[in-house]
Amino acid sequence: IHPPLVAQLADGGRLVLPLGSPYTWQTLTIVEKHGNETTVKYLFPVVFVPMTGRIEEG
């Protein structure tokens, strides 16, 4: 997790992200910032892929 991303979190802020390489199993991860302390929780495996095709507006 890149330190500049964590640095942008406000006190009590939370970052939820799939951590790992694209197109393979990743780990859904929560990063929380409380004061000067940062905690990381690894939840479960996921696979995120980009959306393809046209997005319909409606």
Backbone as CSV, one residue per row, in Angstrom:
resi,resn,N_x,N_y,N_z,CA_x,CA_y,CA_z,C_x,C_y,C_z
1,ILE,0.867,-1.172,0.000,0.000,0.000,0.000,0.906,1.224,0.000
2,HIS,0.703,2.083,-0.968,1.572,3.244,-1.126,1.347,4.245,0.009
3,PRO,2.414,4.659,0.702,2.288,5.623,1.797,1.543,6.905,1.431
4,PRO,1.684,7.459,0.200,0.918,8.672,-0.123,-0.602,8.463,-0.049
5,LEU,-1.075,7.256,-0.347,-2.513,6.985,-0.217,-2.943,7.019,1.242
6,VAL,-2.165,6.390,2.094,-2.480,6.367,3.525,-2.380,7.773,4.107
7,ALA,-1.420,8.560,3.649,-1.239,9.923,4.158,-2.452,10.799,3.882
8,GLN,-3.221,10.486,2.844,-4.401,11.283,2.504,-5.605,10.971,3.387
9,LEU,-5.547,9.882,4.135,-6.677,9.525,4.991,-6.796,10.489,6.162
10,ALA,-8.011,10.915,6.447,-8.268,11.732,7.632,-8.262,10.823,8.855
11,ASP,-8.194,11.405,10.032,-8.284,10.627,11.259,-9.619,9.890,11.256
12,GLY,-9.585,8.597,11.444,-10.790,7.780,11.378,-11.133,7.347,9.966
13,GLY,-10.286,7.729,8.997,-10.546,7.402,7.600,-10.302,5.939,7.298
14,ARG,-10.922,5.491,6.217,-10.848,4.084,5.835,-10.658,3.977,4.325
15,LEU,-9.761,3.113,3.926,-9.508,2.824,2.523,-9.813,1.348,2.311
16,VAL,-10.701,1.048,1.367,-11.048,-0.338,1.050,-10.575,-0.602,-0.368
17,LEU,-9.750,-1.634,-0.544,-9.176,-1.877,-1.860,-8.875,-3.346,-2.080
18,PRO,-8.891,-3.775,-3.359,-8.396,-5.108,-3.677,-6.875,-5.023,-3.781
19,LEU,-6.177,-5.805,-2.985,-4.719,-5.726,-2.931,-4.124,-6.929,-3.649
20,GLY,-3.350,-6.673,-4.682,-2.719,-7.746,-5.441,-2.641,-7.384,-6.910
21,SER,-2.147,-8.311,-7.697,-1.978,-8.086,-9.132,-3.312,-8.176,-9.858
22,PRO,-3.491,-7.384,-10.926,-4.732,-7.459,-11.695,-4.885,-8.822,-12.381
23,TYR,-6.123,-9.215,-12.626,-6.476,-10.451,-13.338,-6.037,-11.720,-12.613
24,THR,-5.855,-11.638,-11.313,-5.529,-12.807,-10.507,-6.202,-12.624,-9.156
25,TRP,-6.123,-13.616,-8.294,-6.727,-13.478,-6.969,-6.071,-12.323,-6.223
26,GLN,-6.908,-11.500,-5.613,-6.460,-10.382,-4.795,-7.092,-10.552,-3.420
27,THR,-6.705,-9.735,-2.480,-7.286,-9.776,-1.144,-7.995,-8.462,-0.876
28,LEU,-9.289,-8.537,-0.555,-10.016,-7.329,-0.175,-9.448,-6.862,1.160
29,THR,-9.003,-5.615,1.200,-8.229,-5.094,2.324,-8.829,-3.785,2.816
30,ILE,-8.830,-3.603,4.139,-9.273,-2.346,4.750,-8.084,-1.732,5.480
31,VAL,-7.788,-0.481,5.161,-6.740,0.275,5.848,-7.439,1.380,6.625
32,GLU,-7.200,1.450,7.934,-7.816,2.479,8.777,-6.728,3.302,9.447
33,LYS,-6.995,4.605,9.565,-6.031,5.509,10.192,-6.672,6.140,11.422
34,HIS,-5.997,6.002,12.558,-6.446,6.605,13.820,-5.249,7.329,14.426
35,GLY,-5.254,8.652,14.298,-4.108,9.430,14.773,-2.891,9.084,13.940
36,ASN,-1.810,8.693,14.601,-0.581,8.309,13.896,-0.498,6.813,13.641
37,GLU,-1.541,6.075,14.015,-1.525,4.623,13.876,-2.365,4.187,12.677
38,THR,-1.828,3.264,11.920,-2.534,2.712,10.766,-2.703,1.216,10.977
39,THR,-3.925,0.710,10.773,-4.169,-0.724,10.872,-4.599,-1.253,9.507
40,VAL,-4.219,-2.488,9.234,-4.564,-3.141,7.975,-5.264,-4.450,8.306
41,LYS,-6.444,-4.661,7.701,-7.193,-5.909,7.885,-7.355,-6.559,6.518
42,TYR,-6.959,-7.817,6.420,-7.115,-8.582,5.190,-8.380,-9.418,5.332
43,LEU,-9.355,-9.221,4.434,-10.661,-9.840,4.596,-10.791,-11.188,3.889
44,PHE,-10.852,-11.189,2.571,-11.064,-12.442,1.844,-10.624,-12.271,0.391
45,PRO,-10.425,-13.392,-0.316,-9.974,-13.305,-1.704,-11.076,-12.813,-2.633
46,VAL,-10.666,-11.999,-3.613,-11.578,-11.456,-4.621,-10.834,-11.380,-5.952
47,VAL,-11.585,-11.201,-7.031,-10.996,-10.917,-8.335,-11.748,-9.736,-8.915
48,PHE,-11.071,-8.634,-9.127,-11.665,-7.457,-9.746,-11.190,-7.400,-11.189
49,VAL,-12.117,-7.192,-12.101,-11.783,-7.059,-13.517,-12.411,-5.769,-14.032
50,PRO,-11.834,-5.156,-15.074,-12.404,-3.915,-15.590,-13.746,-4.163,-16.271
51,MET,-14.603,-3.152,-16.224,-15.862,-3.220,-16.948,-15.563,-3.089,-18.434
52,THR,-16.289,-3.819,-19.237,-16.103,-3.729,-20.679,-17.430,-3.385,-21.333
53,GLY,-17.361,-2.914,-22.543,-18.581,-2.552,-23.241,-19.004,-1.140,-22.905
54,ARG,-20.117,-0.761,-23.469,-20.631,0.589,-23.289,-21.507,0.656,-22.040
55,ILE,-21.357,1.734,-21.294,-22.188,1.954,-20.116,-23.436,2.695,-20.560
56,GLU,-24.578,2.132,-20.284,-25.849,2.747,-20.658,-26.198,3.860,-19.684
57,GLU,-26.646,4.985,-20.205,-27.120,6.071,-19.353,-28.630,6.014,-19.328
58,GLY,-29.191,6.166,-18.155,-30.630,6.076,-18.141,-31.174,6.630,-16.928
